[in-house]
Amino acid sequence: MDEINEINFTYRAEKTGGQERLDVWLTSRLPEYTRSYIQKLIESDNVKVNGKRVKSNYKLNTGDEIYAVLPESEDLDAAPQDIPLNIVYEDDDIIIINKSKNMVVHPAAGNHDNTLVNALLYHCGDRLSDINGVIRPGIIHRIDKDTTGLICVAKNNNAHLFLSGQLKDHTMKRTYVALVEKVINEEAGIIDAPIGRHPADRKKMAVNVKNGKSAVTEFKVLERFSKYTLVEASLKTGRTHQIRVHMAYIGHPVCGDGLYGNKLPLGETEGQMLHAYKLELVHPATKENQVFYAEIPDYFNDILFKLRMGTY
């Protein structure tokens, strides 16, 4: 952002006759920022009218004093590391990564380096959104350490806010393939069950009717084996461990998922057999629909081959 981070305006009715929305009017005065970014500033109490907090749809009156604080960018202090990235797509606004297995998305307790963020800092330098601060620059959404596949990263704040909006209203579509335990007889299904923190184990999530948030997963069967089923699962919401929790909830935990099922049901894989293979979004700059794919990784295909050959 620029060096001026505190701005004062006085509203004067123009040709419109007044009664303009605050977010619309402020965006016209700050054309370098998107309307969604301005709305986020208003919602986070960085904009006041006559010294009071208001909503984005507040209708301005002649003489209203508008005070806006534009937060300064935080200096990124996570260490860049030269870690190879499987880049599916990249431009000035976004970068789509096919994340490998055993890679944590961002630094956290016990994982201070060798994360996707460390690799992104090396590859992109300071060309990442800083809305999420120093630990998660550019990160729009996450996938688990042992889950492979597509993840979208924002390279500037406007792109971040635009993409976050799609995630919030579920227009960003994320589709996975998963190998689950036991045979699913139905061809397809919808799992509509709220997810919240597990009441007894704080490391786990669980279907929690009392304290959980709405969670919906759609699935369809792709292939059946003697003791397993390959499914396609689509997220209609974005809760932590959603597919893993939901599949376990209906009695079909993801293979290799030691947290919600059996750690090594096939004897050869560590971590859940879950892959984010398809990502659909509207590009933040061009506003065009884009669809990205990531092929199923070799270790996953090797197990499918053995299942088809009857080895398991």
C-alpha positions in Angstrom: 0.0 0.0 0.0 1.1 3.7 -0.3 2.6 5.6 2.5 -0.6 7.4 3.5 -2.6 5.1 5.6 -5.1 7.5 7.3 -7.6 9.3 5.1 -10.4 11.8 5.9 -13.3 12.6 3.6 -16.3 14.8 4.0 -19.3 13.7 1.9 -21.1 16.2 -0.3 -24.1 15.2 -2.3 -23.4 15.2 -6.0 -25.5 14.6 -9.1 -26.9 11.5 -7.6 -28.8 13.6 -5.0 -27.1 11.9 -2.1 -27.9 8.7 -0.3 -25.0 6.8 -1.9 -23.8 3.6 -0.2 -20.6 4.0 1.8 -18.7 1.1 0.1 -19.6 2.3 -3.4 -18.7 5.9 -2.8 -15.4 5.1 -1.0 -14.4 2.8 -3.8 -14.8 5.6 -6.3 -12.5 7.7 -4.1 -9.9 4.9 -3.8 -9.8 3.4 -7.2 -6.6 1.4 -6.5 -8.7 -0.9 -4.2 -11.6 -3.2 -5.1 -15.0 -2.8 -3.6 -14.6 -6.1 -1.8 -11.4 -4.9 -0.2 -13.2 -1.7 0.9 -16.0 -3.8 2.3 -13.5 -5.8 4.3 -12.0 -2.6 5.7 -15.4 -1.4 6.8 -16.3 -4.8 8.4 -13.0 -4.9 10.3 -13.7 -1.5 11.8 -11.1 0.4 9.7 -13.7 2.8 8.4 -15.9 5.1 10.6 -18.6 7.7 9.7 -18.9 10.6 12.2 -16.8 8.6 14.6 -19.1 5.6 14.6 -18.9 2.1 13.1 -21.3 1.5 10.2 -22.0 -1.2 7.7 -21.0 -1.2 4.0 -24.5 -0.4 2.9 -24.7 2.8 5.1 -26.4 5.6 3.1 -24.3 8.7 3.2 -25.7 12.1 4.1 -24.3 15.5 3.2 -21.7 16.6 5.8 -20.9 13.0 6.9 -17.2 12.7 8.0 -15.6 9.5 6.8 -12.4 8.4 8.4 -10.6 5.4 6.8 -7.5 3.6 7.9 -5.6 1.6 5.3 -3.5 -1.0 7.2 0.1 -1.0 6.3 1.5 -4.2 4.8 3.3 -6.5 7.2 6.9 -7.4 6.5 7.1 -11.0 5.7 9.5 -12.8 8.0 9.0 -16.4 7.1 12.3 -17.7 5.5 12.3 -18.3 1.8 13.5 -21.8 0.9 14.5 -23.3 -2.4 11.9 -26.1 -2.5 10.7 -27.4 -5.9 7.1 -26.5 -6.7 4.7 -28.2 -9.1 3.2 -25.1 -10.7 0.1 -25.7 -12.7 -0.6 -22.1 -13.6 0.8 -18.6 -12.8 0.3 -15.0 -13.7 0.5 -11.6 -12.0 -2.5 -12.3 -9.8 -2.6 -16.0 -8.9 -0.5 -19.1 -8.7 -2.0 -22.6 -8.7 0.1 -25.3 -7.1 -0.2 -29.1 -7.2 0.9 -29.7 -3.6 2.9 -32.8 -2.9 2.3 -35.3 -0.1 3.9 -34.6 3.3 4.1 -30.9 2.7 2.5 -28.6 5.2 0.9 -25.5 3.7 2.2 -22.9 6.2 4.4 -22.7 9.3 2.9 -23.8 12.6 3.9 -25.4 15.8 6.2 -28.2 15.0 6.5 -27.2 11.3 8.5 -24.0 11.1 10.1 -24.6 7.7 9.9 -26.7 4.5 6.3 -25.6 4.1 4.5 -24.5 0.9 4.8 -20.9 2.2 8.6 -21.2 2.5 8.7 -22.4 -1.1 6.4 -19.6 -2.3 8.5 -16.9 -0.6 11.5 -18.2 -2.5 9.6 -18.4 -5.9 7.5 -15.2 -5.6 9.6 -13.0 -3.3 7.4 -10.1 -2.1 4.8 -10.8 -4.8 2.3 -12.4 -2.4 -0.8 -11.1 -0.7 -0.1 -10.1 2.9 -3.7 -10.1 4.2 -3.1 -13.2 6.3 0.1 -11.8 7.8 3.5 -13.2 8.0 2.7 -16.8 8.4 0.2 -17.4 5.6 1.0 -14.9 2.8 -1.1 -15.5 -0.2 -2.9 -18.5 1.2 -6.6 -18.6 0.2 -7.4 -22.1 1.4 -5.5 -25.1 2.8 -5.3 -28.8 2.3 -3.9 -31.2 4.8 -0.2 -32.3 5.0 -0.9 -35.7 3.5 -3.5 -34.6 1.0 -2.2 -33.9 -2.4 -3.4 -31.7 -5.1 -4.5 -28.2 -6.1 -4.2 -25.1 -3.9 -4.8 -21.5 -5.0 -2.5 -18.7 -3.9 -3.0 -14.9 -4.3 -0.2 -12.7 -5.4 -1.8 -9.4 -4.4 -4.4 -8.2 -1.9 -7.1 -7.5 -4.4 -6.8 -11.0 -5.8 -6.9 -12.4 -2.3 -10.1 -10.6 -1.4 -11.8 -11.6 -4.7 -10.9 -15.2 -4.3 -11.8 -15.3 -0.6 -15.2 -14.0 -1.6 -15.6 -17.0 -4.0 -14.6 -19.3 -1.2 -17.1 -17.8 1.2 -20.0 -17.9 -1.2 -19.0 -21.4 -2.5 -18.6 -20.4 -6.1 -15.0 -21.6 -6.0 -15.5 -25.3 -6.7 -13.0 -27.9 -5.3 -13.3 -31.5 -6.3 -11.4 -34.5 -4.8 -10.8 -38.2 -5.5 -10.6 -40.5 -2.5 -10.2 -44.2 -1.9 -12.4 -45.1 1.0 -12.8 -48.3 3.0 -15.5 -50.8 2.3 -17.9 -50.9 -0.6 -20.4 -48.1 -1.1 -23.6 -49.5 -2.6 -25.2 -46.2 -3.6 -24.1 -44.5 -6.8 -24.0 -41.1 -5.2 -25.0 -39.2 -2.1 -25.0 -36.0 -0.1 -23.6 -35.8 3.4 -25.2 -32.9 5.2 -23.9 -32.9 8.8 -22.4 -30.0 10.8 -18.7 -30.2 11.7 -17.1 -28.9 14.8 -14.3 -29.6 17.2 -14.3 -33.1 18.7 -15.7 -32.9 22.2 -13.0 -35.2 23.7 -10.0 -34.9 21.3 -9.0 -31.4 20.5 -6.8 -32.6 17.6 -9.8 -34.0 15.8 -13.0 -32.6 14.1 -16.3 -34.4 14.3 -19.9 -34.3 13.3 -21.2 -32.0 16.0 -24.9 -31.2 15.9 -24.8 -28.9 18.9 -21.7 -26.8 18.3 -20.7 -27.6 14.7 -21.0 -25.4 11.6 -23.0 -26.4 8.5 -21.0 -28.8 6.3 -22.1 -30.4 3.0 -20.2 -32.9 0.9 -21.4 -34.5 -2.3 -19.9 -37.7 -3.6 -20.3 -40.2 -6.4 -18.8 -43.6 -6.9 -16.2 -43.9 -9.6 -15.1 -47.5 -9.1 -15.7 -50.4 -6.7 -13.2 -53.0 -5.5 -13.7 -56.0 -3.2 -13.1 -54.0 0.0 -12.7 -50.4 -1.2 -14.5 -47.7 -3.2 -13.0 -44.9 -5.3 -15.2 -41.8 -5.0 -15.3 -38.3 -6.3 -16.1 -35.8 -3.5 -17.1 -32.1 -4.0 -17.0 -29.6 -1.2 -20.1 -27.4 -0.8 -18.6 -25.9 2.3 -15.0 -25.7 3.6 -14.7 -27.1 7.1 -11.4 -28.5 8.5 -11.0 -32.2 7.5 -14.4 -32.1 6.0 -14.2 -35.0 3.5 -12.3 -37.1 6.0 -14.8 -36.5 8.8 -17.9 -37.0 6.6 -16.7 -40.2 4.9 -15.8 -41.6 8.4 -19.2 -40.5 9.6 -21.0 -42.7 7.0 -18.8 -45.6 7.8 -16.3 -45.2 4.9 -13.1 -43.5 6.2 -10.5 -42.5 3.7 -7.9 -45.2 3.3 -4.7 -44.4 5.2 -6.3 -41.9 7.5 -5.0 -42.8 10.9 -6.9 -40.0 12.6 -10.4 -41.0 11.5 -9.9 -44.6 10.3 -7.1 -47.1 9.9 -3.6 -45.8 9.4 -2.4 -48.5 7.0 -5.3 -50.6 5.7 -3.4 -51.3 2.5 -0.1 -51.7 4.1 1.8 -49.5 1.6 0.6 -45.9 2.1 1.2 -43.4 4.8 -1.5 -40.7 5.1 -4.9 -40.4 3.6 -5.5 -41.3 0.0 -7.2 -38.0 -0.8 -6.3 -35.9 -3.8 -7.6 -32.4 -4.8 -7.7 -33.0 -8.6 -10.0 -30.2 -9.9 -10.3 -26.5 -9.0 -12.8 -24.1 -10.7 -12.7 -20.3 -10.1 -13.3 -16.9 -11.6 -10.0 -15.2 -12.3 -9.7 -12.0 -10.1 -8.5 -9.8 -12.9 -10.0 -11.1 -16.2 -13.3 -12.3 -14.5 -13.1 -15.4 -16.7 -14.0 -18.9 -15.5 -11.0 -21.1 -15.2 -10.7 -24.8 -14.5 -7.4 -26.5 -13.4 -6.6 -30.2 -13.0 -3.9 -32.2 -11.3 -3.4 -35.8 -12.2 -3.7 -38.5 -9.5 -0.1 -39.0 -8.1 1.9 -42.1 -8.9 1.6 -43.7 -5.4 -2.2 -43.4 -5.6 -2.3 -44.9 -9.1 0.0 -47.7 -8.1 -2.4 -48.8 -5.4 -5.4 -48.5 -7.7 -3.5 -50.7 -10.2 -3.0 -53.4 -7.6 -6.6 -53.3 -6.6 -7.7 -53.7 -10.2 -5.3 -56.6 -10.5 -6.7 -58.2 -7.4 -3.4 -57.9 -5.4 -5.4 -56.6 -2.4 
